[in-house]
Amino acid sequence: MTPRIVLVTGVSRFLGGHLAARFAANPDIERVLGVDTVPPGRDLLRRMGRAEFVRADIRNPLISKVISAASVDTVVHASVTANPAGPTGRTAMKEMNVIGTMQLLAACQKSPLVRRLVVKSTTAVYGSSSRDPAVFTEEQGPRDLPSSGYAKDAVEVEGYVRGFGRRRPDVEVTTLRFANFIGPRIDTVLTRYFALPVVPTVLGYDARVQLLHSEDALAVLERATLHSLPGVYNVGGDGVLMLSQAIRRAGRIAVPVPSQAVPTVGRLFRGARLVDFSPDQMRFLNFGRVVDTSLLRDEFGFVPRWTTTQAFDDYVSGRGLRPLIDPERVSAVEHGLLDLVAKLRP
């Protein structure tokens, strides 16, 4: 089934807005509706072209009227977010993620015209702990179920999506579990974290980090919307980076912090509005997370253009991050120390 009328949620943010722009540029799609509580910025709105912005709150049951009145046949739920905004951000984030998804699914269930649902989820549903397997597959669950934050929201969202799939077996449902986004154009907790001049890490830990370029994320969402590809898929770039490697590649300075001091450091950064760390994000920085993407390649038919390392390097160059300490000076010091050690050998 080729989508005729597509509705995209979360169009005031990078993914939703740029995805709506891609659909608007597709002549095979008759109509594109972009839904959010606030309008996209001027530049993003211009990029969206013929896509129609609808100011609506998916937490409100009135979203069903938007879907039915426009005869929507394809819904892309891209508004599930890990980025709280403002002093009540975490509460509003949970309401939008969980309550918003419930109302959106109820609206889809009522509409007999909806035939395809694409949901943006996250690999955070697997959690992060010292007992994790080396690589998560789609069939595996977390050893320690996420108890708070975005990860818990995503677990609940996926539960509601599965319930919807049982009630409406005629609807093709695609759930995409994305690794952490990176790229020069997207703004996330992680992109702000690596841009800090001094990057706090947890003493004694060096997480394995798997990333996905934001342009690859858009391409995956677009493919899931335009083709019949129901199922659950892990989405991430090939390869991993150790957290310490990523910090060095960004030219930042890592400052190891004892684990008991991490909550205090998190509050300081949150109070300064630099980075808003949540407990599940801190666990990710402790233990990391890597997922298997065989299904993405073999069944979904997509291979990310950027590997984890390439995506990170594109973020570094695109953001114009410069080393805080001259690499040549560091290299000279290292060579000096090596020469000194060689001279001291008996």
Buried (B, 14 or more C-beta within 10 A) or exposed (E): EEBBBBBBBBBBBBBBBBBBBBBBBBEEBEBBBBBBBEBBEEEBBEBBEEBBBBEBBBBBEEBBEBBBEBEBBBBBBBBBBBEBEEEEBBEBBBBBBBBBBBBBBBBBBBBEBBBBBBBBBBBBBBBBBEEBEEBBEBEEEBEEEBEEBBBBBBBBBBEBBEEBBEEBEEBBBBBBBBBBBBBBBBBBBBBBBBBBEEBBBBEEBBBBBBBBBBBBBBBBBBBBBBBEBBBBBBBBBBEBBEBBBBBBBBBBBBEEBEEEEBEEBBEEBBEEEBBBBBBBBBBBBBBBBBBBBBBBBEEBEBEBEBBBBBBBBBBBEEBEBEBEEEEEEEEEEEEEEEEEEEEEEE
